[in-house]
Amino acid sequence: MSFILFLLAGFFSGMLGGMGMGGGTVLIPALTILLGVEQHVAQATNLLAFLPMAAFTLKVHKDNGLLKTDGVWQLVLPALLTAVASGFVAAVLPSEVLKKLFGAFLVILSVKLLISSRLSFSK
């Protein structure tokens, strides 16, 4: 039964991620709150699930001529370095700290989306 629950969590997170919401905003809480997975494991699972999705998305955008490569290394290099450094920091942080940081991230993201949606509706 737990396999089916994990499969459903991955499926719905992938659908939302494909619609642009960001699958991790669903997958991590689903894994931690609903399925009892430790925060470190849930975040690592999200990162692993993101890699093939990101590679596929890049290919689709490239095939559709939507990928701009000018200045890409000025973005990719710092992003990779920050991701690796953040991974090491997350590995040593207690799960409770990670939960609170992720919760704060979701609150900030929600406020940002609320403000941007209100601005777009008022136009």
Disulfide bonds with the S-S distance in Angstrom:
none
